[in-house]
Amino acid sequence: MTEAMKFLKMALEESQKVETEKLDDVFDDLSKHYSGEFIPGLTLMLDGYEHSDNVKLMKGQVLLDNWDNWFYPNVETIRRKAQ
């Protein structure tokens, strides 16, 4: 297993521990993006690496790009509200 795969697996395991239903208490639509883009993106990326499946890798990357495009413009507000 490569280092990248180890980090993806660790990130996926940690992401699945989050109580996603509580995320919207912090920021509207956070749970939708986290559950619909971030976790599935990590899952597809890891599965794509493990099985040399370029289609899954690309789909995972698209989902993670969508997550990034939503999350980073909102990250400071999310951090502020989470405190």
C-alpha positions in Angstrom: 0.0 0.0 0.0 1.4 3.4 -1.0 1.7 6.3 1.4 -1.1 8.1 -0.5 -3.4 5.1 -0.1 -2.6 4.9 3.6 -3.5 8.6 4.1 -6.7 8.1 2.1 -7.7 5.1 4.1 -7.0 7.0 7.4 -9.0 10.0 6.2 -11.9 7.8 5.2 -11.9 6.0 8.5 -11.9 9.2 10.4 -14.5 10.8 8.2 -16.9 8.0 8.9 -16.7 8.6 12.6 -18.3 12.1 12.2 -22.0 12.4 13.3 -23.0 13.9 10.0 -26.6 14.8 11.2 -25.1 17.3 13.6 -23.0 19.1 11.0 -25.9 21.3 9.9 -26.1 22.7 13.4 -22.7 24.3 12.6 -23.4 25.4 9.0 -26.3 24.9 6.6 -25.7 22.1 4.0 -22.5 21.0 5.6 -23.8 17.5 6.1 -25.1 17.3 2.6 -21.7 18.2 1.1 -19.8 16.1 3.6 -21.9 13.0 3.1 -22.5 13.5 -0.6 -19.1 14.6 -1.8 -16.3 14.3 0.7 -16.9 10.7 2.0 -17.9 9.2 -1.3 -15.0 11.0 -3.0 -12.5 9.5 -0.5 -14.2 6.1 -1.0 -14.0 6.2 -4.7 -10.4 7.4 -4.7 -9.3 4.6 -2.4 -11.2 2.0 -4.3 -9.8 3.3 -7.5 -6.2 3.1 -6.2 -6.7 -0.4 -4.7 -8.2 -1.8 -7.9 -6.3 0.3 -10.5 -9.7 1.7 -11.7 -9.2 5.0 -13.4 -12.9 5.6 -13.7 -13.4 5.4 -9.9 -10.3 7.6 -9.4 -11.7 10.3 -11.7 -15.2 10.1 -10.2 -13.7 10.4 -6.7 -11.6 13.4 -7.8 -14.6 15.1 -9.2 -16.5 14.7 -5.9 -13.5 15.9 -3.9 -13.2 18.9 -6.3 -16.8 19.7 -5.7 -16.3 19.4 -2.0 -13.3 21.8 -2.2 -15.2 24.3 -4.3 -17.9 24.4 -1.7 -15.9 24.0 1.5 -13.0 26.4 1.0 -15.1 29.5 0.4 -17.0 28.7 3.6 -14.2 27.3 5.8 -13.7 30.5 7.9 -17.4 30.8 8.7 -17.6 27.1 9.6 -14.6 27.4 11.9 -16.1 30.4 13.6 -19.5 28.8 14.1 -17.9 25.5 15.3 -16.2 27.2 18.3 
